[in-house]
Amino acid sequence: MLPFVTLSGDPQQDYFSDGLTEVLTGDLSKISSLFVIARNSAFTYKGKAVKVQDVGREMGVRYVLEGGVLKAEDTVRITAQLIDAATGYHLWAERYDRPLKDIFSLQDEIVQKIVRTLKLQLALQEQGYVLRKHTDNLEAYDAFLHGLEYFLRFTKEANAQARQLWENAVALDPQYAEAYAWLSSTHHFEWLFFGSADPSDSGGSLQ
């Protein structure tokens, strides 16, 4: 991943974007399926205009994660983008807006959301899916992401957990079509692999 940039241009704010990069690099390194370049290598690109294709070639990575931080009065905005290093195409992008009440716990919260989304995005992409955010309700989106974490474990118990989370997601945002679609997948998965024959076991959310 590349160092997150300070979008305000104020060098006195670099400590926050650098800290976010440090924490995110450490958390991503804990994902066994990912190869994450070392912090020292990543920071050689700090402040430089680079092409992700060059980064991919020089560092031997398939994906590049980049982003920026903007602090303004009592709010903070953090953006993150996952890019295919070979083509330069954006695979995923997200923006996080939060009140600036406790900056470091806020940083940890956002880092975990980025890690979770990135991990799921990569896992789904390997299976031919593209994960996109189709709701403005952050609680619904968070429930949706948690549901994916459980669903991809492919066990009966995890499937039930995913169903409950996606039911919560559509309750929070009744227009959340993607959550409805994945919710229906839990019923199909249970019928296909565990032989559920109870037609009343539909959770009620699809009626």
URMO-V327483 format. One record per residue. PHI is phi as a letter, one per 20 degrees, with the letter a starting at -180 (none if undefined). Layout:
PHI
PHI
//
This chain:
none
e
g
f
e
e
f
f
n
e
f
f
e
f
g
f
f
f
f
f
f
g
f
f
g
f
f
f
f
f
e
f
e
d
d
d
f
f
g
f
f
f
f
f
e
f
m
d
e
c
e
f
f
f
f
g
f
f
d
m
d
e
c
c
d
c
a
b
c
c
d
b
l
d
c
c
c
c
d
b
c
d
c
f
f
e
d
n
f
f
e
a
b
b
c
d
d
b
f
e
e
c
f
e
f
f
g
f
f
f
g
f
f
f
f
f
f
f
f
f
g
f
f
f
f
f
e
n
d
c
e
c
e
d
b
e
e
f
f
f
f
f
f
f
f
f
f
f
g
f
g
f
e
l
c
f
f
f
f
f
f
f
f
f
f
f
f
f
f
f
f
f
c
f
e
e
f
f
f
f
f
f
g
f
f
f
f
f
f
f
f
f
d
c
m
f
d
e
f
e
e
d
m
m
e
d
e
//
